[in-house]
Amino acid sequence: MGKRWLREKRKDAFYRLAKKEGYRSRAAYKLKQIDDEYKLLGPGRVVVDLGASPGGWSQVAVERCPRGRVVAIDLAAVEPFDGLEFIRGDFTDPAVMAELERLVGRADTVLSDMSPNISGAYDFDHARSVHLAEQALAFAGRMLRPGGDFLVKVFEGDLFPPFLKQVRTRFEWVKVNHPEASRAQSSEVFVMGKRLVPGSATPATEHSPEQLAGRYELNL
């Protein structure tokens, strides 16, 4: 990463605030702002945080779900803290799903702030983002209790409307949000699905990253 990017990051108000208040990433404020308005977290709720590293969203979830449970899943390590349960692995792995079901049964909220490794080719990055979002949606369909809630980050682009349509078939209420803490120039948006429709908890139709990237004549 260039020196210019690092200088701009240090000037960022939410980056500085995260450092001051002890959050592991500025992304914590995105979740705070979304939850302030749409109430995805709360006392006693069971929350699963996908791709949780470094743990900013998990910190917010623990704070806002007293007497609840927060389980983070990531291939990368997440430094432990009080109130967090962590599973290191791939959330699409059946063994990880089985371990999660053993730990918590069904979740009230599934969160995903996952992002692909940025290549700089926007169409390619968008396609990878949609693939991750589809995987998170499929996971939520299997893991959420009926009436449960879902929040996922995705990059906007021509594959976004079909993905949004998938979410709308699974949840009673769907909203797209770009919180203040997101950088103005960012193409990221957050899709919320509230109240999983009973009987819809089956895997979503997913595209492979190869299929998605192939639309742009790009290779992984």
Secondary structure, 3 states (H helix, E strand, C coil): CCHHHHHHHHHCHHHHHHHHHCCCCCHHHHHHHHHHHHCCCCCCCEEEEECCCCCHHHHHHHHHCCCCEEEEEECCCCCCCCCEEEEECCCCCHHHHHHHHHHHCCEEEEEECCCCCCCCCHHHHHHHHHHHHHHHHHHHHHHEEEEEEEEEEEECCCCHHHHHHHHHHHEEEEEEECCCCCCCCCCEEEEEEEEECCCCCCCCCCCCHHHHHHCCCCCC
